[in-house]
C-alpha cells in the first residue's frame, strides 16, 4: 500500500551498508549479519541487492534515473492517483518496450512488488467481522463465522442470499507492522543522528521548544530512567480519523487510517509527511466507532513488545547494535474520534472529557440542543463577572468553582467496572455501570493494556486544528448569517425569551410575518459588502493558503470551500483585518481577542510564564462573547478552548500535538 509523494524508505535514497567492515570469513559473523538483516528486512540477500539497485542506471547510458528510484516514483504516482494493479502492469509493460534495450523496468506488477518487498514495506491482511466483533486471528483464525454475531466471514455472492464466496473476506484490516520500519529508520546515518537530536542538540532555556521540554516527556524520564537512558528509544503519538477515499463518488464510505508519529526528531522534521507511519488501515464502508479497539489490538501488542522487551536494531551512525524500545505518549484525534479511542462520551450533558459530569451546560428548549455556558465560574471569586447573572443566563450569582478533572487512577477505577461487548449486532445490549458516571464512560480503552498508560499526565489530546476550524466557521457563519452555519435565528431568539434575557432581541410578530430585531453581532448589507471585499482583496504568498478571493461570494455574501488550513489562516490573520470597520466595539473586541488567543496558542516557542495569563484571557473572552452572542453559539467546540492552554503546558507546542491527520481529504 503506497500513499502520497513520500514513502518512509530511507534506504531508497540514503543507504549505509552497516556491515562493510566485518569479517565475512568468520561463520559466526555471517550468521549474525544474516539474522540481523532477517529481523530488520526479511530476506538478507534481497536487501543487500538494494544498494546495487539504487546505483544501477535505469538503462545503459542513463545518468539521471536509477532502477530503485524509478520504481519508488512509479509506486508513489500509482498510490496518489489510485491506479489499479492491472493498469500498472500495462504501464510497466509499455515502458519496457518504450525504453532502450536492456533496461531495468520490471515487466509486471508482481516483479515490481518483489523488488520493493526487500525494503520491509509489506503489510498483513487480517480478516474482520463486518459487525466489528472480532479479528480472525489467534484463536479465531480458522473460523468461518463470527462467534459473537454469527455473521459469515466471507462475502455474499451477487444476488444470492445464503451463498458466499469462500476465500473472499467481507471486511479486511491492513496492518503495516511498525517494528521493521522503526529498525529501518536507523539504517540511514542522517536519520539515526536526527533521532537523538532531542538529547544532543536541543536548546534548553526554560521555554517549550520541543516535546522534550514538556512535563509529559520529563515524567517518562523520571519514572522509567532505564528507558530514558538511551536517547534512541522512541516517543510516539497515534492519530486516526475517517476519510473517504472515493471522494464524491461515495459520500457515505469511511475508512480509517491509523498513523504513528515519532517525536524524537527535530521540530523541522518531526511532522514531515515521510516520518508519519501508516500502521493500520481499517476498511469501510462504515466507521468502527467505539469498536475501534478490536482493530487496534495488533498494534497494541507490538507496542507492548516495544515497551516490555524491546527489539534488536543496528545504529549505522554509531556502528553498534542496541535494544530499541518505544513508548506511546498520547493520541491526537478530532473530537468524535477522541471519544471512540478514550471511551468517554463527547456529546450530551457530559460532553467535555475534562469536566465530565460537572460540564457547565444548559438545555435550549427551542433549539433542542445543549449550550455549554457559564465560563465565569473559572474566574477568581472577586471578579466582577461573578455578580452579573443577568448579563449571562439570568441565573443566580455564580459562586461555583471551576470543575476539577479526574486523575488517571480515578478514571481507571471507573472504567474497570464497565462490561463492554464488541460489535454492532442489533441484538446486543450494552451494559453500563450503575453510578453517577455511567453516562460519561462507555468502555475501558484498549490503551490501558499498555503498562505505562495509567501513569501518563495526558493520554488523549484535543486537536487544536479541529477546534479552531469549528470555531471559525461558527463566527463567520453567524456574522454573515450563512444558512445552516449561522447560530442566530428564530429558535435562538425564542430561547432568549424563554431564559428572560436580552428582551430587545425578542421576535416581533407583525401580521403573519415574524421579524428578528438586529443584534449587536448583526452585519448590515453595507457591512457585509465591506467585510467580503476586504477578504476578497487580500493577497497572500503562494502556498500560504488557498486563494481567498475564490472562496468569497459577493453575490450572496458567503465564504465557501474553506479547508482546515484556510480557517487557521482566516482565524489568526485575516479575520481581525476584515472586522476593523464593522460591528460595535465590544463585539469586535471580543472576536479579535479570540483570534489573538489562537495566534498565541499556536506559537512555535512557548513561554511558560505567560500561559497563566493566556488561560485567564480566554476565560474572559468567552465571558464577553456570552454577553452578546446567541446561546446556540456556545457548542462544545467553543467550550473546549478553556482546556487547550493546560494541554500546551503539559505536552508542548501545538505544532507537535495538533494538525496531524489529513483533515481535508
N, C-alpha and C positions, 0 to 999 in steps of 0.2 A: 504494500500500500504506500503510495507516494503522494505527497501533498506539497503544493506551493512551489516556490522557486528555490528554496534551500532545503537540503536534506542533512540530517545530523550524521555525516560520514566524514569525519576529519581525515581519514587516510586517503580519501579520493583526491585531496588537493595538497596534503602536507603529511606524508607518511615517513616515520622514522623507524627503520628496521632495528628493533631493540636488542637483537642477539648477534649482531655482527661480530663482536669481539670475543664471543665464546668459542671454546674449543669443541668443534663438532666431531673430533676423533674420539672424544670421550662418550661412551654409550649412555651413561647416566645423564650427562648434559643434554644429549639429544632427546632423551625421554622427557626430561624436564621441560625443554623448549616445546616439544610437541604437545605435552599436557597443558602447558600454559596457553598455547595458541588454540587448542581444542576448547578450553574453558572460555576463552575470550571470543573466538570467532568461528568455532565449529570445526572446519577442516583445515589443519595447519598448512598442508600442501597447497590448498586452494588460496589461502590468504597470502602465502609467500609469493604467489603469482601476481598479486595486485600491484606491488611496486613496478613490476615489469609491464603490466597493462597501463599503469599511469605514465610510463616513459615511452611506451610504444606508439609511434605515429599512426594516425588513422589509415593511411595508405603510404606507400613508398614516396618519399619526397615531400610529404605534408609536414609543415613546421608549426602550424597553429593549433591543431587538434590532436588529441591522443584518444586511444580506444576507450579508456575508462572515463575520461572527461566527457566524451561524446555520449556514452551510454547514460551517464548521470543526467546530462542535459535533456536527452530524449525522454527519460523517465519523468523528469520534472514537468516537461511540456505535456506528457500523457496524463499525469495526475491533475495538472492545472486545468486542462480543458476536458477532462473526463472521457478520454478515448477508450474504446473497448480493446480487449486483448486481440481480437481478430483484426481490427483496423490497424493496431500497432504492428502486428505481424506482416500485414500487407505493406506498411510503410518500410519496415526493415528489408523486406524482400526487394522492394523497388530501389532503396538506397544501395543495396548490394550490387544491383545492375547499373545504377547511375554512376557510382564512384569508380575510379580506375581499378584494374585487376589487382588481386592480392590485397584488397582492403580488409580491415578488421571488423567490419559490421557483422554481427550475427544475423543469420537468416530467419530466425523465428523468435517469438516472444519467449519460448521455453529456453532457448540458448542464452538469451539476454538475461533472464532471471538467474540462470545457473551461474553466469559470470558474476552477477551482482550479489548473489547469496553469500559469498565468502566475506562480505563486509559486515555480516552479522545483522542484517536487516529483515530477517524472517519474522513471520507472525504466526500465531497459533489460532486456529478457528475452533471455538468452543460452542457446541450446540446449546441452545437455551429454550426453556419453555416459553411459548408465546404469551402466557399469562405472567411471566416473570417470577415463577415459583422457584425454579432450580436451574442450575447449570448441569449439563450432562457430563460430569467429571467425577473422579474418585469413585464413590460407591454407586453413583448414578450413571456411570459411563456406558454401560451396556443396556440400559433400559430403553424401551421404545415408547413408553407413555410416562407422563408426569405422575409421580406417586401422590401429589397433593391435589391436583385438579382433574387428573385422568385424561388430559388432552394429549393427542398424539405428538410425537417428536417430529414427525415428517409433514411435509406439505401435502395438501389435498390435490388430487387430480382435477383438472379443469372440468367443471360441470358434474363432478362426481361427489356425492355426499359422504360416503363412507369408504372411499378408496383413496389410498395415499401413495405418494411417490417415494418409496423406500430409498434411503440414501440422500434425499434432498431435504435438509433441515428447514423447519418452519421459521426459525429465528437463530441468528448467529451472533456471537461475540467475537470480535477480532482482538486478540491480545498480543501486544508488542512488548516482549519481555524487556524490562529496563536494565537488568543486571549486565547483559553483554554490552549494552550501549554505554553504561557507566564505565565499564572497563575500557571500552573503546576510546573514551574521552582522554585517557591518559596515554594513548598511543601517538598523540601529537605533542611535540615538545612545547609549542607555544600554549596550547590549551592546558596541558598539565601544569605549566607555570602559572597561567591565569587562575587555575582552580585553587591556588594558595595565596592569591592576591590579598584576600581579607586578612591574612596573618602577617604577610611580609611587606606589603606596600601601602597599606591603608593609613591615611592621616587620622590621628587621634587628637581631637581638640575640644571634646565635650559636646560636639554637635552631632546630630543624626545625619550622617552622610551615606551610611551603608547599614544593612541589617545587622552587621556585626557590632554596631554601636548601640543596638536596642536592648532593653531588658529581657526580651524573649530569647534572644541569642545568648545573652550572658547567663540566663538561667540554666541552659543546657550545659554551658561551660562549667558552672559551679556545681551542678547536681551530678554530672557524669564527667569528671575530669579525665578519665581514661579515653573517652570518646573525643574530648576536646583537645587532647594532647597531640593528635595527628591532624594538622590543618587540611589534609586531603580528604578527610571524611566529609561527606556531602550533607548539606542542609537543603531540604526540598520543600516545595509547595505544590499543591494539587488544585487544578481548576477544571471545571466542566460546565457545559451549557448545551442546550439543544440547538441544532442548526437544521436547515432544510437544504439538503444537497441538490435538490431538483429545482431550486429557485421557484419561479412562478408556475412550473409545471404541476406541482403538487403542494398546495399551501398547507396541508394537514400533516405531511410527513415530517417526522422529527427523529433524527439520530443524534447520539450524544458522544462526542469525543471527550476523552479524559486526558488532560495534559499534565506533565510533570515539569517543574521549573527548578533549575539549580541556582542557589543563591551564593555559592562560593565565588562566583565570577565578579569582576569589576562592574561598577554601575553601568558603564557604556556597553557591556556585553551581556549582562545578566538577563535582560528582557529581549535580546535579539531572537529572531524567529528560529534560527538554526539551533539554538540551545533550548528550545521548548520541545520536549519529547512527547509524542503521541504514544500513550501507553495502552489505552483501551478505546475501542470504537464500538459503541452499543447501537445495534441496528434498530430501525423503526419497524412499523410506521408510528407506533405510539411511544411516548416517553416513558421511562421506567418509573418515574415518580419516587415514592418512598421505598420502592423495591430496588433501588439502585445498588443497595448493599449486596444483593445477590451477585451483581456483575463486578463489584469491586473486590470480591473475595480473592481471586488470583493475584491481584496487585498487592493487597494487604499481606498475603502470605510471603511474597517476595520482600516487602518492606520489613516484615518480621525477621526474615533471614538476614537482611542487611543491618538490622539493629542488634540482634542477639548473637549472631555468629560472625557475620561479615563474609566477604568473598576475597579470594586471592586476585590481585591485579598487579600489573607491571607499570611502574612510572618511568617512562622513557626519558624524562627530564633529569631524574636523579639516578637512572640506571639501576633500579632496585625493585624487588618485589615488596609488596606490603599488603596488609589486611584492610580492605576497603569496607567501610560501614557508612550508614546513612540514617538520617532522622527526618521525619516529615513534620515540619513546624506548624502548618495550618492549611486550610483550604480557602480558596477565594472563588466566589460564585455570585451570580445575580441573586436577588432576594428569594425568588421561588426555589432555585436550586439550593440555596442556603438551608431552607427548611428540610429539603429532601436528604441532604447529607448530615445535617446536625440532628435531625429527628425532632425538631420543635415546630410548632405551628407558626405561620407567617401571615396569618390573616385573622380577622375577627377581633374579639375584645383583647386578646393577649398576643397581639401580632409582633410586638417588639421582643427580640430574643434577649435583650439585656434587662428590660423592665419586667417582663413576664406578666404575672397576674396583677402587677401594680402599674401596668401601662396606662398612662393618662388618656382617657377616651370619653367620648360622649356619642350617643346614638342619634343620628339625624333622621327624624321621623319621615320627612318627605323625600329626601334623597335616598333613604333606605341604605345607608352606609354609615361607617364609623368615622368620626373625626378625632384625630389624636392631638388634642389641645391641652392647655394648662401647663405650658412650659415655665411659667413664672414660679412654679414650685422648686425649680432648680436654682433660683436666685437666693441670695442671703435673706435672712428673716427681716432685716431692716430696710429692704429695698422698697421703693415707692410702688412698684407694680404689684406687690403683695396685697395692697389695700384697694386696688382698683378693680373690684369684681365686676362692676357694670361695664367696664371697657372690654372685658373679655367674654365670659359666657354667662354673666349675671348670676353667678353662684355666690356663696358666702366668701368672706375674706379668706385667702389661702394661707393656712398655717402649716401645710404639709411640707415634707422634705423630699428631696429627690430620691426615687426608689433605688435601693441597693441591688446590685446584680448578685446572683448566686455564684458561689465559688465552685470549683471543679468537683470537690468532694460532695457538695450538696446536690449538684446536678447528677453525679453518678449514683448517689443514693436514690434519687427519684427514678431514674431510668432503669435501674436494676429490677424494679418491681413490675415493669411493663412486659407483658407477654404479647409478642407480635408474630403473626403468621405471614410469610411472604407470599406474594402472588395477588392477582386481581380476579380471582374466582368470584362469581356472583353469589355463591352460597357461603362464602367465608364471612365471618363476623369478627370484627376487631375487638380485642379485649383491652379494656382500659383499667388503670388503677383507680381506686375509689378514695381520692383525697382532693384537696383544693387545686392541685396542679394537673389534674387529669386532662384538662383541655389545652394544656400548654405543650406537653411532651407526647410524642406518638410512638417512639421506639427507642431502643438503645442502639446507637450508631455503631457500625462495624469498626469504626476507627478506635473504639475502646479496646479492641483486640491488641492494639499496639501498647506495649507495657508502659511506655512513657506518656501516652496521650493524656491521661488524667492529671498529670503534673504541669502541663503547659499553661502559660498565662492566658493565651488566646488560642482557641482551637479552630474557630471558623471566623473569617474576616468578612466584613461588609465591603462590597465592591463600590468604591467611590465613583467610578465612571458611570455605573448603572444608576446610582442615586442622583448624580449630577444631571444626567440626561433626563430623568423623570421630573426633577425639579424645574429644569429649564423649560421643558415642554409645558408644564403647568403654568409657569409665569407668562410666557409669550402667548400661550393659548387663551389665558384669561384676559390679558391686556388687549389683544386683537379680537377677542370674542369669536374664536375659531370653533365652528361646530364640532362636537364630540371631544374637544380638547379644553374648552373653557370650563372653569369651575363655578361660573356665575350663571344664573338662570332663574326661572320661576320657582323651581323646587328649593333652590338655595335661599331665595328671598322668603319663602314660606317658613323655612327653618329658622330664619332670623325672627320672624313674627312669633313662632312657637316658643323661642327662648327669650322673648321680650327684650331684645337688644336692637339697636340701630333702627329705631322706629321710622326714620326718614326714608329708609330703603324698602319699606313695605310695598307690595304690589298695589297699583291703583286700578280700580275697575271703572271703566267708562263705557257704559252700554254693554255691548258684547265683547269689547276689547279689553285687554289687560296690559297696562303699561308698567315698566320697571324703571323707577327713578334712577338717574345716573349716580353711580357710586364714585368714591374718590379714586378708584383704580380704572374707571371707565374712560376710554380714549374717545375724543370726538373724531369726526371724519377727518378734519384737518390735521389732528394729531396723529392719526393712523397714517395719513399720507406722509407726514414728516418723518415718522418712525421708519416706515418702509423705504422711503427714499434714502434715508441715511444709511441703512443696511445695504441697499442696492448700489450705493456709490462707493462703498468701501472696497479697496483693492488690497489684497494680501499677496505675499510672495508665493511662488509656485510650490505646491506641496504643503503649504501651511494649513490649508483646509480645503473643502470644496469651494467652487466658485459661488460665493454667497449671492451674487447677482442672479444666478439661475435658480436660486431657492426662494426668492421673494416674488410673490404675485401681487402686482399693483392693481389688478382687476378686482379681486375680492379681498385684498389685504390679508394674505395668508403666508405663512412660512411652511414649506412642504419639502419632503425628501431629505430632511436633515439626518445625518448619521450621528453616531455617538461622539466622534471627534469634532464634528461641526457644532454640536451642542456644547462641548467642552470649550471651544474657542468662543462661541457666542456668549456663554455664561461669564467667562472670565475676562474677555477683552472687548467684545463688540456691544453687548447689551448696555453697559454704563454709558457708552458714547451715544447710542441711539436714544437713551432716555433723558439726555441733558435738557431738552427744550419741551418736554411733555410731562404731564401729571403734576399733581400738587407736591409740595416739597417733602412732606412727611412720608408719602408713599414712595416717592422716588428715592429718598434716602434709605428707606428700609430695603428696597430691592438692591440698590447698589451695595449696601452693607453685605447682603447675601452673596453678591458677586465677588466682593473682596475677600469674603471668608473662603470661598473655594479657591481663589487665587493664592491665598496664603497657605491653604492646606496642601496644595499641590507643589509646594516648593521642593526643589531637589536637595537643598540643605536645610534642615530644620533646627532652629534654635530652641532648645528645650525650655529655656527661661520664659519664652513668650507663649507657650502653649496654654498656660492657665488663663492668660488674658484672652487668647483666641477662643477658648471654651466659654468664657463669660460673654464674649461679644456675640457668639452665635445664639446663645440663650436670649440675650436682649433683642437681637434681630428677630428671632421667632416671635417674641412677645409684641414687638412693633408690628409685625405682619398680622398677628392675631387681632390687633385693634382695627385693621382696615380691610383685610382680605376676607372673602366668603369662607364660611366654616368648612365647606367641602374641599377647599384648597389644601387643608391640612391632612393629607393622607399619610400613610405610614412612611413613605419616602421622605417627606419633609421632616417628620419626627426623628428619623434615623440620623439626621445630621448632628443631633446632640451628642451622639456617641462616637463620631468619627475622630475627634481630637484625641480621645483616650486611646483609640486603636493606633493612631500615629505615635503617641507617647510610648506605647508598649512594643510596637512592631517595626517602626521605622518609616521612612519617606513613602509617599503614595506611589512613586514610580516603581517600587518593588512589590507593593501589596494591592495594586489595582490595575485595571486596564489590561488584563492578561488575555482573555479569550477573544475569539473572532466575533465581536458583537454585531458587526454589520454584514455578516454573511447572509 
